[in-house]
């Protein structure tokens, strides 16, 4: 691998800078960005809130009782030994 000195600018750049007639084409119109859609934002926000609410409800009904020692339908209970 050899090191080269500072690279020279590309020939097209130097010619365009030296010749002002090259860039006479009109610039294209700038495109407008996305417009805000308030109804879509509100709908997605409500959907997100419902999803988070559903996750909280599932946590409270399944994991919370097990971690805090409450007896529930899903809590791991010790198997009952038959009394003889």
GIPE-V584252 format. One record per backbone hydrogen bond with DSSP energy under -1.0 kcal/mol. NH is the residue of the N-H (numbers start at 1). CO is the residue of the C=O. E is the energy in kcal/mol with one decimal. If there is no record, write none. Layout:
BEGIN
nh | co | e
NH | CO | E
NH | CO | E
END
This chain:
BEGIN
nh | co | e
14 | 10 | -1.7
15 | 11 | -2.3
16 | 12 | -2.2
17 | 13 | -2.1
18 | 14 | -1.8
19 | 15 | -2.5
22 | 19 | -1.2
41 | 37 | -2.2
42 | 38 | -2.5
43 | 39 | -2.4
44 | 40 | -2.6
45 | 41 | -2.2
46 | 42 | -2.4
47 | 43 | -2.3
48 | 44 | -2.3
49 | 45 | -2.3
50 | 46 | -2.5
51 | 47 | -2.2
52 | 48 | -2.6
53 | 49 | -2.4
54 | 50 | -2.5
55 | 51 | -2.2
56 | 52 | -2.3
57 | 53 | -2.4
58 | 54 | -2.4
59 | 55 | -2.1
60 | 56 | -2.7
61 | 57 | -2.1
62 | 58 | -1.4
63 | 59 | -1.1
64 | 59 | -2.4
67 | 63 | -2.3
68 | 64 | -1.7
70 | 65 | -1.7
END
